[in-house]
Amino acid sequence: MKEDLLHYLWKYKKYPLNGLQSTCGKSIQVKSSGLHNQLSGPDFFNAQIELDGQLWAGNVEIHIKSSDWFAHNHQLDAGYDNVILHVVWKDDVSVYRKDGTQIPTLSLQEYISVALLETYKQLFNTKNYKFINCENEFKQVDTFIKENWLDRLFIERLQGKSGVINELLKFTDNDWEYVLFLMLLKNFGSKINADAFLAIGKSIRYSIVRKLFGQPLVMESLLMGQAGLLEQEPGIDSYYNRLCREYQYLKSKYRLVQPLTKPKFFKLRPLNFPTIRLAQFSKIYATNNNLFQNLIDRKDVDVSDLVNLGTSEYWNTHYTFEKESNRKIKHITDSFVQLIMINTVIPLKFSYQQYIGQTNNDALFQLMGTFRSEQNSIIERYRDIGGKITNAKSSQAYLQLYNAYCKTGKCLDCAIGAQLMNIKV
C-alpha cells in the first residue's frame, strides 16, 4: 500500500458511501472530503463528516498505519489538533489529541475492493514500461480531460519558474533588470553550464554592469574573467592580452571574487562553448541599456534585434583563445532565440504581471502558442504514445507532466492517472 493511493481513495470517494464505521464503532458519513493539501500540515482541509449523526468540520490526516501519526511527531504539532478523522489503511494504535480526546479512525482496508487494488497495481505499480507507467493506456484518456490538464500544467510550470524568479528578486533587492541579467545568463549556459553561468552573474554587482554599458570589450573581459577563462599567462594573442589587462583592473577596482563553479567545454559543440556564449551575452549588455523594460514593453514575438547581436570580430575566427579557426559569424540561431523567449522572457513577463497585480495572462499564453515545440527525447516519447504536441505551450506542459508527475510516480495526483483509474474500476 502507498499513501498516494490512500489520498486518491479518500479524495474521489472510492469506498462505500454507506455503512462506514470508525474503529471504535461510530457510524461515518462523509459529506465533503475537503481540500487536498500538497504542502505541510494535514492532508485535507475543511472536510465535513457526520459521526453518529453529529456534523463535524475540520481536517483529515491520512497514513498507511495509525502509528505513523507518532512516527511523524504529529502529537507534538498544534497544527494537527483540529483533525476530525484519521484515515488509515491499517489501524495498529489509537491516536489522541493533546486534550486527551481520541481522534476517530477510519480503516479503509476492509472497504476497498480487490479489483481496485489490482487495477492500481497493473497501471501504476509495475516496472513493465519503457517510458512512463500509463504509456499503454495513455490514448484511452478523454481528450477534453487531457487538454484541460495540460493547460493547468503549463500554468504550473510558469508558477514554478516564478518561484525561482522570486528567489532572485530577494537576492537582487527587487531589481528586475538584475534578475533578467541572471536568468538570461543562466539561459546562455544551457543545460551543461546553467549553474556555472548563474554563479558568474551572482558574483557581479549589477551596478558594475550598468557602468560598462557601451564598452563591449570591457564587458566581455568582466564576464570572461569571472568565468575563470583569463587565467593563462599573456602570450602572442593580443586580444586575449587586452582582455586580461582590462579584467585585472576591474578585479582590483571592484574587489571581484570568482565563483567556485567553473564552466565546462566537455561534450559541447563549439557554438555552445562558454567563450562563444559569454561573448554573445556580453555584446547584448554592452549594447542594450534597460533591457528588461525594453522586453516588457515589447508586444511582438521577435526579440532578435535585442539579443542576436553577434560577437566582437575576434570570435568570428575563434572558438577559444589563441586558436584560430575558419571564419564564421557567431550569430545566435533562431531556435536559441526561441529558447530565450520560452525560458526567460515569458516567465519574467508572467512573474512581473503578478508582481504589479495584472491577472490576465491570455496574451502571454497566446504568444507561447506561436512558438514551435521544443525538440528533445521526452517530447518525442510522448508523441510516440499519442501526445499531441503542436507548439511550445504544449511542449512546456508535457515537460511539466514528466518532471512533476510521471518521473516521480505521482500518477494519482495527475488528472490522466485519476481518469485511467476511473475507466478501469
C-alpha atoms as one frame of an Amber mdcrd trajectory, in Angstrom:
protein
   0.000   0.000   0.000   1.173   3.504  -0.846  -0.030   6.733   0.708  -0.781
   8.321  -2.673  -3.366   5.586  -3.294  -4.998   6.316   0.065  -5.163  10.007
  -0.882  -6.839   9.032  -4.156  -9.330   6.725  -2.428 -10.317   9.450   0.023
 -10.341  12.348  -2.450 -12.524  10.568  -5.037 -14.606   8.596  -2.510 -13.610
   5.176  -3.837 -15.147   3.480  -0.816 -18.752   2.526   0.043 -20.701   5.723
   0.674 -22.856   3.979   3.272 -22.034   1.653   6.130 -18.673   3.163   7.113
 -17.652   2.809  10.749 -14.761   4.138  12.784 -12.525   1.660  14.574 -14.375
   2.500  17.808 -17.784   1.715  16.277 -19.117   5.160  15.330 -21.023   5.480
  12.049 -19.308   7.711   9.472 -20.976   9.681   6.689 -18.605  11.744   4.526
 -20.279  14.972   3.406 -17.125  16.530   1.937 -13.639  15.049   1.564 -12.117
  18.518   1.965  -9.468  20.393   0.022  -6.370  18.374  -0.863  -3.308  19.991
   0.735   0.005  19.396  -1.068   2.048  21.414   1.452   2.837  20.908   5.136
   0.000  20.253   7.560  -2.977  17.873   7.465  -3.635  16.195   4.117  -7.176
  17.539   3.604  -8.546  20.849   4.880 -12.145  21.755   5.725 -13.691  18.305
   5.428 -17.255  17.707   6.667 -18.082  14.401   8.339 -21.034  13.069  10.319
 -20.026  10.901  13.277 -23.035   9.085  14.766 -25.240  11.748  13.167 -23.300
  14.745  14.509 -21.704  17.003  11.878 -18.007  17.803  12.292 -15.959  20.231
  10.213 -12.179  20.183  10.216  -9.144  18.485   8.761  -8.335  14.900   7.769
  -4.936  13.236   8.067  -4.037  10.116   6.074  -1.450   7.443   6.897  -0.733
   3.860   5.937  -0.679   2.859   9.624  -2.140   4.674  12.625   1.255   4.569
  14.320   2.636   6.809  11.560   0.960   9.638  13.488   3.650   9.261  16.132
   6.401   8.410  13.647   5.767  11.837  12.073   5.518  13.540  15.509   2.051
  14.930  14.838   1.269  14.579  18.550   3.733  17.449  19.127   2.347  19.712
  16.399  -0.546  22.027  17.285  -1.390  22.201  13.578  -2.946  18.736  13.891
  -5.195  19.479  16.886  -8.176  20.169  14.609  -8.008  16.807  12.797 -11.508
  15.320  12.959 -10.727  11.986  11.273  -7.618   9.856  10.909  -7.874   7.809
   7.690  -5.521   4.810   7.543  -5.086   1.523   5.766  -4.255  -0.414   8.894
  -5.219   0.586  12.427  -2.483  -0.504  14.832  -2.711   2.087  17.641  -5.187
   4.637  18.988  -4.384   8.314  18.454  -5.297  11.106  20.879  -5.341  14.888
  20.818  -3.388  16.949  23.343  -6.520  17.365  25.469  -6.828  13.592  25.768
  -9.768  13.090  23.406  -9.435  10.261  20.921  -9.304  11.088  17.208 -11.757
   8.855  15.308 -10.013   6.498  12.901 -11.326   5.066   9.643  -9.503   1.947
   8.446 -10.059   1.629   4.685  -8.575  -1.850   4.422 -11.911  -3.612   4.906
 -13.826  -1.341   2.498 -11.694  -1.335  -0.679 -12.245  -3.955  -3.362  -9.514
  -6.302  -4.525 -10.339  -5.311  -8.118  -9.449  -1.672  -7.446  -6.138  -2.602
  -5.834  -5.303  -4.883  -8.742  -6.120  -2.113 -11.228  -3.785   0.265  -9.402
  -1.057  -2.352  -9.402  -1.420  -3.023 -13.124  -1.484   0.648 -14.073   0.998
   2.298 -11.759   2.859  -0.185  -9.613   4.749  -2.128 -12.246   8.164  -1.918
 -13.873   6.944  -3.290 -17.195   7.139   0.015 -19.042   9.683   1.704 -21.282
   8.850   5.357 -20.599   6.005   6.077 -18.160   3.572   3.952 -16.162   0.497
   4.610 -18.294   2.148   4.520 -21.726  -0.073   1.672 -22.956  -3.288   3.325
 -21.717  -2.422   6.969 -22.493  -4.555   7.111 -25.657  -7.643   5.974 -23.730
  -7.878   9.214 -21.743 -10.618  11.613 -22.818  -9.201  14.456 -24.956 -11.120
  17.117 -23.020  -9.669  15.945 -19.699  -6.188  15.735 -21.171  -6.286  19.214
 -22.722  -7.643  20.844 -19.572  -4.969  19.137 -17.502  -2.233  20.265 -19.883
  -3.477  23.866 -19.639  -3.137  23.619 -15.863   0.296  22.051 -16.207   1.516
  24.924 -18.365   0.448  27.411 -15.693   2.005  25.169 -13.045   5.298  25.245
 -14.932   5.199  29.041 -15.153   4.430  29.232 -11.445   7.423  27.002 -10.738
   9.647  29.348 -12.702   8.067  32.260 -10.836   9.307  30.669  -7.627  12.853
  30.797  -8.986  12.335  34.408 -10.055  11.031  35.332  -6.597  14.201  33.931
  -5.043  16.279  36.008  -7.455  14.220  39.078  -6.563  15.198  38.571  -2.935
  18.841  38.212  -3.950  18.726  41.393  -6.054  16.587  43.528  -3.710  13.754
  43.556  -6.268  15.930  44.751  -9.144  14.138  43.346 -12.206  16.952  44.373
 -14.559  19.399  42.362 -12.454  17.004  39.395 -12.363  16.811  39.418 -16.165
  20.607  39.594 -16.330  20.887  36.499 -14.112  18.157  34.492 -15.825  19.386
  35.318 -19.302  22.952  34.451 -18.369  21.765  31.124 -16.950  19.854  30.525
 -20.193  23.013  31.177 -22.203  24.748  28.466 -20.186  22.174  25.932 -21.440
  21.896  22.664 -19.549  25.604  21.954 -19.053  26.699  25.384 -17.816  23.483
  26.882 -16.438  24.621  26.748 -12.806  28.121  27.988 -13.611  26.809  30.935
 -15.626  24.318  31.838 -12.893  27.152  31.785 -10.354  29.135  34.137 -12.606
  26.188  36.538 -12.710  25.725  36.463  -8.944  29.408  37.251  -8.445  28.983
  40.585 -10.276  27.112  43.515  -8.747  24.681  44.831 -11.326  25.837  48.386
 -10.702  29.103  47.344 -12.389  27.228  46.041 -15.438  25.375  49.339 -15.739
  28.654  51.273 -15.706  30.046  49.187 -18.574  27.196  49.941 -20.988  28.693
  50.954 -24.345  32.029  49.233 -23.625  31.796  45.791 -25.288  35.419  44.742
 -24.778  35.401  45.708 -21.087  32.058  43.940 -20.559  33.484  40.828 -22.194
  36.604  40.957 -20.032  34.423  41.124 -16.910  32.434  38.004 -17.820  35.368
  36.013 -19.200  37.449  36.864 -16.154  34.772  35.899 -13.631  34.324  32.648
 -15.559  37.999  31.835 -14.978  38.789  31.957 -18.701  41.573  34.538 -18.403
  43.879  32.581 -16.112  46.673  31.800 -18.579  49.757  33.992 -18.771  49.643
  36.621 -21.570  51.066  35.279 -24.834  51.041  36.166 -28.517  47.262  36.679
 -28.707  46.860  40.459 -28.451  43.073  40.269 -27.947  43.455  37.852 -25.050
  46.189  40.026 -23.544  43.974  43.097 -23.681  41.082  41.279 -22.018  43.459
  40.167 -19.264  44.607  43.736 -18.617  41.051  45.050 -18.518  39.953  42.282
 -16.181  42.829  42.756 -13.757  41.872  46.431 -13.494  38.185  45.571 -12.885
  39.067  42.833 -10.420  41.168  45.218  -8.354  38.783  48.176  -8.598  35.619
  46.260  -7.673  37.241  43.573  -5.479  35.757  40.826  -7.600  35.774  37.233
  -6.366  35.423  34.424  -8.890  32.785  31.764  -8.173  33.992  28.251  -7.371
  31.881  26.655 -10.124  33.648  26.884 -13.483  32.046  26.458 -16.926  32.736
  23.273 -18.882  33.722  22.732 -22.521  33.463  18.928 -22.431  30.770  17.365
 -24.669  29.733  20.748 -26.057  29.513  21.749 -29.694  31.865  24.638 -30.500
  28.992  27.112 -30.924  27.953  26.323 -27.339  31.444  26.784 -25.876  31.409
  29.087 -22.823  33.709  31.504 -24.658  31.219  31.951 -27.513  28.142  32.189
 -25.299  29.779  34.727 -22.973  30.987  36.762 -25.947  27.433  36.854 -27.336
  25.977  37.693 -23.939  28.450  40.482 -23.240  27.569  42.105 -26.579  23.898
  42.182 -25.560  24.574  44.022 -22.316  27.159  46.352 -23.782  24.601  47.368
 -26.424  21.270  47.402 -24.557  20.502  49.681 -21.652  17.376  48.901 -19.580
  16.887  45.593 -21.395  14.191  44.382 -19.008  11.976  47.391 -19.642  12.505
  47.056 -23.396  11.398  43.411 -23.300   8.411  44.089 -21.053   7.167  46.908
 -23.273   7.589  44.915 -26.470   4.413  43.414 -27.942   5.762  41.442 -30.907
   7.259  37.967 -30.791  10.625  38.653 -32.400  13.295  39.916 -29.978  16.213
  39.076 -32.266  17.166  42.726 -32.628  17.722  42.909 -28.865  19.564  39.639
 -28.249  21.038  38.467 -31.549  23.901  40.941 -31.850  26.740  38.572 -32.663
  30.162  38.980 -31.059  33.302  41.026 -31.468  35.218  40.374 -34.702  37.768
  38.239 -32.847  35.243  35.463 -32.203  34.305  35.204 -35.869  37.677  33.466
 -36.341  37.947  31.779 -32.915  36.073  29.358 -30.662  38.665  29.511 -27.890
  41.508  31.891 -27.125  44.755  31.674 -29.113  43.423  29.045 -31.541  42.293
  30.488 -34.869  39.538  28.778 -36.888  37.780  29.247 -40.211  35.743  32.433
 -40.308  32.131  32.052 -39.154  29.848  34.820 -37.917  28.745  33.785 -34.413
  25.112  34.829 -34.522  22.570  33.262 -32.191  20.321  30.781 -34.004  16.571
  31.312 -34.307  15.973  28.224 -32.160  18.154  29.681 -29.400  16.259  32.989
 -29.553  13.067  30.970 -29.106  14.551  29.241 -26.050  15.328  32.666 -24.609
  11.678  33.617 -25.070  10.384  30.359 -23.576  12.750  30.054 -20.622  13.441
  33.683 -19.752  11.211  36.332 -21.323   7.792  34.663 -20.954   8.375  33.538
 -17.317   9.655  37.015 -16.440   6.647  38.693 -18.038   4.327  36.279 -16.205
   6.017  36.983 -12.859   6.119  40.714 -13.437   2.406  40.817 -14.243   1.709
  39.026 -10.971   4.047  41.442  -9.192   2.129  44.504 -10.412  -1.285  42.888
  -9.924  -2.204  42.057 -13.519  -4.050  38.729 -13.540  -4.979  38.418 -17.227
  -2.292  36.285 -18.872  -4.201  35.382 -22.049  -1.851  37.363 -24.288   1.169
  35.539 -22.853  -0.464  32.148 -23.357  -1.364  33.035 -26.938   2.202  34.222
 -27.504   3.546  30.906 -26.236   1.281  29.123 -28.691   3.023  30.837 -31.615
   6.393  29.207 -30.885   7.456  25.825 -32.219   7.518  22.968 -29.734  10.870
  22.053 -28.263  12.596  19.020 -29.702  14.002  16.578 -27.177  13.753  12.917
 -26.248  10.976  13.441 -23.682   8.744  15.277 -26.145   9.341  12.638 -28.830
   8.443   9.808 -26.457   5.170  11.483 -25.519   4.424  11.808 -29.223   5.126
   8.087 -29.622   2.403   7.201 -27.095  -0.181   9.585 -28.570   0.626  13.010
 -27.141  -0.412  15.886 -29.417   2.360  18.460 -29.107   1.902  21.265 -31.594
   3.633  24.300 -30.072   5.833  25.483 -27.205   2.877  25.856 -24.838   2.005
  22.182 -25.182   5.637  21.028 -25.061   6.190  23.016 -21.847   3.082  21.401
 -20.371   4.329  17.920 -21.275   7.730  18.662 -19.741   5.940  19.657 -16.529
   3.875  16.465 -16.708   7.006  14.358 -16.990   9.134  16.094 -14.366   6.461
  16.681 -11.725   4.299  13.575 -12.141   5.482  10.790 -14.461   9.125  10.699
 -13.397   8.280  10.913  -9.698   5.473   8.336  -9.840   2.747  10.773  -8.730
   0.238   9.087 -11.003  -2.788   9.600  -8.779  -2.063  13.312  -8.371  -2.295
  13.521 -12.165  -5.662  14.009 -13.885  -4.644  11.468 -16.535  -3.831   8.818
 -13.931  -7.017   9.524 -11.985  -9.078   9.239 -15.182  -7.473   5.902 -16.028
  -8.391   4.581 -12.594 -11.983   5.717 -13.160 -12.065   3.983 -16.554 -10.704
   0.715 -15.223 -12.574   0.462 -11.923
